Amino acid sequence: MIAKRSLATGPIAGITIDGTIKLETVRVRQWKLPISLAIFTVLIALLAFPFSRQGTSTFRLSDRTSSVDLGDIGVPTASTLIVCALMMLLLTAYAAWMASRYARAGMWVAIVFGLIGVFAFITWSAAGGLVPVTGLLFGALSLSVPLIFGALGGVIGERVGVVNVAIEAQFLFAAFTSALIGSVTGSFFLGLLGAVVAGALVASVLAVFSIKYFVDQVIVGVVLNVLITGLTSFLHGAVMQPHTAALNSPERFPRWPIPFLSDIPIIGPVVFNQTLIVYLMYVIVPLVAWGLYRTRWGLRLRAVGEHPTAADTVGIKVNPTRFWNVLLAGGIAGIGGAYFTLGSVGGFDKEMTGGLGFIALAAVIFGGWDPIKATLAAMLFGFATALQTLLSNLGSPIPSDFMAMLPYLVTILAVVGFAGQVKAPAASGKPYIKG
């Protein structure tokens, strides 16, 4: 009898008394997390000592829509930074100790460390200023909504075996269509429906060329991004601008506060006083996560994306499954495109998505092709963007050029730091040729 190779403990190889062959095990220390935490701890320590700022940082916990006034909380900037730096140092030491024992620090370490680090950075930046907490969180959620829909579309597409690089094109075409239909019909519901159809239409082009004609999926996605960008820019200038009132003035979704829940301090105005698109997001994210892992649809989808040949042998039609799920992914991404015009801006402008489709694709990778993790990754970028805006308004001493690149820098660091630990679906990007 031969024992399985283990990555736990037991460095001795040989034959046991009962004749079982015991192989030498390999123990690996995971130093990636402790090193990352140490770097960020040093950065906060630099803010606490060489670049310390004096004064009081004030946090406003309520806004004018809040039913309960929690008042303002002021903290001394310099001493708060020191305390935060010490707490981060302790967490870093704990992560290093766990790594030295060939163990992994729990996810809670990274979460708590991140919260402390963000609080410390905001406190330092807001010295002598006021931080509207509710406004910051509301802005973060609003900026995350289209990214979340795009990331969900990317997860479904790649899980079924098709790399959806065309999320940006789906965003743009859906935003254009929703603005046009919403303006002509005067109905934001029809505008939203048009956005879903527009996203699915762009996805159908990707599906036909990549699934039926076996064209490289990345190339098709890039071409679609360029094509839709040029097409919507042309139509905006040639059609919409001369008739703005009739063709580019859609009604935006109103906010619908949920009774009682919207009165919860801090969280209520942020989460439960939103538009229909945001409430759809609350439903679609858990629905996709549940369906992907708990239903026959999800099982077939994942089987096609991992082992299409094996799926074909048990009667699953691989290419039709890919085609219809890519259309579904495009429709979900289309809802994110509608948010730009019907939920946020109230009109279409050329290239208004600003490359967020690529950020959504990065969220898919960062989230390990999992709906929930991809959603959290999208929310991370949204928070970074909202924080950049807030710090600019507070007059942070950080250069404005650096502040402008902060959301993208956070995304790059997140992908570089964690993407190496995730594995893409085995058949993602690979066409299936039967026979």
BABASE-267313 format. One line per 3 residues: number of its first residue (from 0); for each residue x, y, z of C-alpha. Coordinates in Angstrom, 1 decimal. Example, Ala and Ser with C-alpha at 12.3 -4.5 7.8 and 13.67 -1.06 7.14 Angstrom:
// residues 2
0	12.3,-4.5,7.8; 13.7,-1.1,7.1;
***
This chain:
// residues 435
0	0.0,0.0,0.0; 1.3,3.4,-1.0; 0.3,6.5,1.0;
3	-0.6,9.7,-0.8; 1.9,12.5,-0.9; 0.9,15.2,1.6;
6	1.7,18.9,1.9; 1.2,18.9,5.6; 3.8,17.6,8.1;
9	6.1,14.6,8.4; 9.5,15.1,6.7; 10.7,11.5,7.0;
12	10.4,9.0,4.1; 10.6,5.3,4.6; 8.6,2.1,5.3;
15	6.3,1.8,8.3; 5.8,-1.2,10.4; 2.7,-2.4,8.5;
18	4.6,-2.1,5.2; 3.1,1.1,4.0; 5.5,3.2,2.1;
21	5.6,6.7,3.6; 6.8,9.4,1.1; 8.6,12.5,2.2;
24	6.2,15.4,2.5; 6.7,18.9,1.4; 6.0,21.8,3.7;
27	5.7,25.2,2.1; 5.8,28.6,3.9; 3.5,31.1,2.4;
30	5.2,34.5,2.9; 3.2,36.4,0.3; 0.7,37.8,2.8;
33	3.1,38.7,5.5; 5.4,40.6,3.0; 2.4,42.4,1.6;
36	1.2,43.4,5.0; 4.7,44.5,6.0; 4.9,46.8,3.0;
39	1.6,48.5,3.7; 2.5,48.8,7.4; 5.7,50.6,6.5;
42	3.7,53.0,4.3; 1.3,53.8,7.2; 4.2,54.2,9.6;
45	5.7,56.8,7.2; 2.5,58.7,7.3; 2.4,58.4,11.1;
48	6.0,59.7,11.7; 8.0,61.4,9.0; 4.9,62.8,7.2;
51	2.6,63.2,10.2; -0.1,65.8,10.1; -1.6,67.5,13.1;
54	-5.1,68.5,13.8; -8.4,66.6,14.1; -10.0,64.4,11.5;
57	-13.8,64.6,11.6; -16.1,61.9,10.4; -19.8,62.7,9.7;
60	-21.9,59.6,10.2; -25.3,61.0,9.0; -26.5,63.1,6.1;
63	-29.6,65.1,5.4; -31.6,61.9,4.3; -30.8,60.1,7.6;
66	-33.7,59.7,10.0; -31.3,59.5,12.9; -28.6,62.1,13.5;
69	-25.5,60.4,14.8; -23.5,63.6,14.8; -19.8,64.0,14.0;
72	-16.9,62.1,15.5; -13.5,63.8,15.7; -10.2,61.9,16.2;
75	-6.7,63.3,16.7; -4.9,62.7,13.5; -1.4,62.0,14.7;
78	-2.2,59.7,17.6; -4.8,57.8,15.6; -2.2,57.1,12.9;
81	0.2,55.7,15.5; -2.4,53.4,17.0; -3.4,52.2,13.5;
84	0.3,51.6,12.6; 0.8,49.5,15.8; -2.3,47.4,15.2;
87	-1.2,46.8,11.6; 2.2,45.8,12.9; 0.7,43.2,15.3;
90	-1.4,41.7,12.4; 1.7,41.5,10.2; 3.6,39.8,13.0;
93	0.7,37.3,13.4; 0.7,36.6,9.7; 4.5,36.0,9.7;
96	4.2,33.7,12.8; 1.6,31.7,11.1; 3.7,31.4,7.9;
99	6.7,30.3,10.0; 4.5,27.4,11.3; 3.6,26.4,7.7;
102	0.0,27.6,8.3; -2.1,30.2,6.6; -3.5,33.3,8.4;
105	-7.3,33.5,8.2; -9.0,35.7,5.7; -10.0,37.8,8.6;
108	-6.4,39.0,9.0; -6.4,40.6,5.5; -9.9,42.1,6.0;
111	-9.2,43.7,9.4; -5.8,44.9,8.2; -7.4,46.5,5.1;
114	-10.1,48.2,7.1; -7.5,49.6,9.6; -5.3,50.7,6.7;
117	-8.0,52.5,4.9; -9.2,54.2,8.1; -5.7,55.3,8.8;
120	-5.1,56.7,5.3; -8.4,58.6,5.3; -7.7,60.0,8.8;
123	-4.3,61.2,7.6; -5.7,62.8,4.4; -8.6,64.4,6.3;
126	-6.6,66.2,8.9; -8.5,69.4,9.7; -11.3,68.3,7.3;
129	-14.6,66.5,7.3; -15.3,63.1,5.9; -19.0,62.3,5.0;
132	-19.0,58.6,5.7; -22.5,58.0,4.2; -21.6,59.9,1.1;
135	-18.4,58.0,0.7; -20.2,54.6,1.0; -23.0,55.7,-1.3;
138	-20.6,56.8,-3.9; -18.6,53.6,-3.7; -21.8,51.5,-4.2;
141	-23.0,53.7,-7.1; -19.6,53.4,-8.9; -19.6,49.6,-8.3;
144	-23.0,48.8,-9.8; -22.0,48.7,-13.5; -18.7,46.9,-12.7;
147	-20.7,44.2,-10.8; -23.0,43.5,-13.7; -20.1,43.5,-16.1;
150	-18.1,41.1,-13.8; -21.1,38.8,-13.5; -21.3,38.7,-17.3;
153	-17.6,37.9,-17.5; -17.9,35.1,-14.9; -20.7,33.4,-16.8;
156	-18.9,33.8,-20.1; -15.6,32.4,-18.9; -17.2,29.7,-16.8;
159	-18.8,28.4,-20.0; -15.6,28.6,-21.9; -15.7,32.0,-23.7;
162	-13.5,34.9,-22.7; -15.7,38.0,-22.7; -13.3,40.8,-23.6;
165	-16.2,42.7,-25.1; -17.7,43.8,-21.8; -16.7,47.4,-22.7;
168	-18.6,47.1,-26.0; -21.6,45.7,-24.2; -21.6,48.6,-21.7;
171	-21.4,51.2,-24.4; -24.0,49.8,-26.8; -26.4,49.2,-23.9;
174	-25.9,52.7,-22.6; -26.5,54.2,-26.0; -29.6,52.0,-26.7;
177	-31.1,52.6,-23.2; -30.7,56.4,-23.7; -32.3,56.3,-27.2;
180	-35.2,54.0,-26.3; -35.8,55.7,-23.0; -35.9,59.1,-24.7;
183	-38.2,58.1,-27.6; -40.7,56.1,-25.4; -40.5,58.1,-22.2;
186	-40.2,54.9,-20.3; -37.1,53.9,-18.3; -38.4,50.3,-18.1;
189	-38.3,50.0,-21.9; -34.9,51.7,-21.9; -33.6,49.0,-19.5;
192	-35.1,46.3,-21.6; -33.4,47.8,-24.7; -30.1,47.8,-22.8;
195	-30.5,44.1,-22.0; -31.2,43.3,-25.7; -28.3,45.5,-26.8;
198	-25.8,43.7,-24.5; -27.1,40.4,-25.7; -26.8,41.5,-29.3;
201	-23.1,42.4,-28.9; -22.5,39.1,-27.1; -24.2,37.2,-30.0;
204	-21.6,38.6,-32.4; -18.9,37.4,-30.0; -20.5,34.0,-29.7;
207	-21.1,33.5,-33.4; -17.5,34.3,-34.5; -15.8,32.5,-31.5;
210	-18.1,29.4,-31.3; -19.3,28.8,-34.8; -16.3,30.1,-36.8;
213	-13.6,29.4,-34.2; -12.1,32.9,-34.4; -9.8,33.8,-31.5;
216	-12.1,35.1,-28.7; -9.7,37.8,-27.5; -9.3,39.2,-31.0;
219	-13.1,39.2,-31.5; -13.6,41.0,-28.2; -11.0,43.7,-28.9;
222	-12.5,44.3,-32.4; -16.0,44.6,-30.9; -14.7,47.1,-28.4;
225	-13.2,49.3,-31.1; -16.2,48.9,-33.4; -18.8,49.8,-30.8;
228	-16.8,52.7,-29.6; -16.6,54.1,-33.1; -20.2,53.3,-33.9;
231	-21.7,54.9,-30.8; -19.5,57.9,-31.1; -20.6,58.4,-34.7;
234	-24.3,58.0,-33.9; -24.0,60.3,-30.9; -22.6,63.1,-33.0;
237	-24.7,62.5,-36.1; -28.1,61.6,-34.5; -28.3,62.4,-30.9;
240	-26.6,65.8,-30.6; -28.8,67.5,-33.2; -31.9,66.2,-31.4;
243	-30.9,66.0,-27.8; -34.3,66.8,-26.3; -36.0,64.0,-28.3;
246	-33.3,61.3,-28.5; -30.9,61.8,-25.6; -33.0,63.0,-22.6;
249	-34.2,59.8,-20.9; -35.8,59.8,-17.5; -33.7,58.3,-14.8;
252	-34.9,55.7,-12.4; -36.1,57.3,-9.2; -34.8,56.2,-5.8;
255	-37.2,54.0,-4.0; -36.5,53.9,-0.3; -37.5,50.6,1.4;
258	-39.6,51.4,4.5; -37.9,50.9,7.9; -34.7,49.5,6.3;
261	-33.8,52.8,4.8; -33.9,54.4,8.3; -31.0,52.2,9.6;
264	-28.1,54.6,10.5; -25.3,54.8,7.9; -26.2,51.6,6.1;
267	-29.9,52.3,5.4; -29.5,55.4,3.2; -26.7,53.7,1.3;
270	-28.1,50.3,0.7; -31.9,50.6,0.9; -32.5,54.0,-0.7;
273	-31.6,53.1,-4.3; -32.9,52.7,-7.8; -34.4,49.6,-9.4;
276	-31.2,48.7,-11.1; -29.4,48.5,-7.8; -32.2,46.4,-6.3;
279	-31.8,44.1,-9.4; -28.2,43.8,-8.5; -29.1,42.6,-5.0;
282	-31.2,39.8,-6.6; -29.0,38.9,-9.5; -25.7,38.4,-7.7;
285	-26.9,35.8,-5.2; -29.1,34.2,-7.9; -26.2,33.7,-10.2;
288	-24.0,32.4,-7.4; -26.7,30.0,-6.3; -27.5,28.9,-9.9;
291	-23.9,28.4,-10.8; -23.2,25.9,-8.0; -26.6,24.5,-7.0;
294	-28.6,24.0,-10.2; -28.5,21.8,-13.3; -27.9,24.9,-15.4;
297	-24.8,25.7,-13.4; -23.5,22.2,-13.5; -23.9,22.0,-17.3;
300	-22.3,25.5,-17.6; -19.3,24.6,-15.5; -18.9,21.2,-17.2;
303	-18.8,22.8,-20.6; -16.2,25.3,-19.4; -14.0,22.7,-17.7;
306	-14.3,19.5,-19.8; -16.3,20.1,-22.9; -15.4,16.7,-24.4;
309	-16.6,14.9,-21.3; -19.7,17.0,-21.2; -20.4,16.1,-24.8;
312	-20.1,12.4,-24.1; -22.9,12.6,-21.5; -25.3,14.4,-23.9;
315	-24.7,18.1,-23.2; -24.7,20.1,-26.4; -21.5,22.1,-25.8;
318	-21.6,24.8,-28.4; -25.4,25.7,-28.0; -24.8,25.8,-24.2;
321	-21.9,28.2,-24.8; -23.9,30.3,-27.2; -27.0,30.9,-25.0;
324	-25.0,31.5,-21.9; -22.8,34.1,-23.6; -26.0,35.8,-24.6;
327	-27.2,35.7,-21.0; -23.8,37.1,-19.9; -24.2,40.0,-22.4;
330	-27.7,40.7,-21.2; -26.5,41.0,-17.6; -23.7,43.3,-18.7;
333	-26.2,45.3,-20.6; -28.0,46.2,-17.3; -24.7,47.6,-16.1;
336	-24.6,49.7,-19.3; -28.1,51.0,-18.6; -27.0,52.2,-15.2;
339	-24.7,54.9,-16.9; -27.6,56.6,-18.6; -30.8,55.6,-16.7;
342	-29.4,55.4,-13.2; -26.6,57.9,-13.0; -26.0,60.5,-15.8;
345	-29.4,60.8,-17.4; -28.1,60.8,-21.0; -25.5,59.3,-23.3;
348	-22.1,60.7,-24.1; -19.5,59.1,-26.3; -17.0,56.8,-24.5;
351	-18.8,57.5,-21.2; -17.9,54.1,-19.8; -14.3,55.1,-19.6;
354	-12.8,51.7,-20.0; -14.7,50.2,-17.0; -15.4,47.1,-19.0;
357	-11.8,46.2,-18.7; -11.9,46.8,-15.0; -14.8,44.5,-14.8;
360	-12.7,41.9,-16.6; -10.0,42.4,-14.1; -12.5,41.9,-11.3;
363	-13.4,38.5,-12.8; -9.8,37.4,-12.6; -9.2,38.9,-9.2;
366	-12.4,37.2,-8.0; -11.2,33.8,-9.2; -14.1,33.5,-11.6;
369	-16.5,33.3,-8.7; -19.7,35.6,-8.7; -19.4,36.7,-5.0;
372	-15.6,37.3,-5.1; -15.9,39.1,-8.4; -18.6,41.3,-6.9;
375	-16.3,42.1,-4.0; -13.5,42.9,-6.3; -15.7,45.3,-8.3;
378	-16.7,47.0,-5.1; -13.1,47.4,-4.2; -12.5,49.4,-7.4;
381	-15.7,51.4,-6.8; -14.6,52.3,-3.3; -11.1,53.3,-4.5;
384	-12.7,55.6,-7.1; -15.0,57.2,-4.5; -12.1,57.6,-2.1;
387	-10.1,59.3,-4.9; -12.9,61.8,-5.4; -13.3,62.4,-1.7;
390	-9.6,63.0,-1.1; -9.5,65.4,-4.0; -12.3,67.4,-2.4;
393	-10.6,67.4,1.0; -7.5,68.9,-0.5; -5.2,66.0,0.3;
396	-1.5,66.7,0.1; -1.1,63.8,-2.3; -0.5,65.0,-5.9;
399	-3.6,65.1,-8.0; -2.0,63.0,-10.7; -1.4,60.2,-8.2;
402	-5.0,60.5,-6.9; -6.4,60.1,-10.5; -4.6,56.8,-10.9;
405	-5.4,55.5,-7.4; -8.4,53.3,-8.5; -6.4,51.7,-11.3;
408	-3.3,51.3,-9.1; -5.5,49.5,-6.5; -6.8,47.2,-9.2;
411	-3.4,46.4,-10.6; -2.0,45.6,-7.1; -5.0,43.4,-6.4;
414	-4.7,41.4,-9.6; -0.9,41.1,-9.4; -1.1,40.1,-5.7;
417	-3.8,37.5,-5.9; -4.3,36.4,-9.5; -1.5,34.0,-9.3;
420	-3.4,32.0,-6.7; -6.5,31.4,-8.8; -7.0,29.1,-11.7;
423	-9.1,29.9,-14.8; -11.7,27.4,-16.1; -9.7,24.8,-18.1;
426	-11.5,25.3,-21.4; -11.8,29.1,-21.2; -10.8,30.6,-24.5;
429	-10.6,27.2,-26.3; -13.0,26.5,-29.1; -14.7,23.1,-29.1;
432	-14.5,21.2,-32.3; -16.6,18.0,-32.1; -15.1,14.8,-33.4;
***
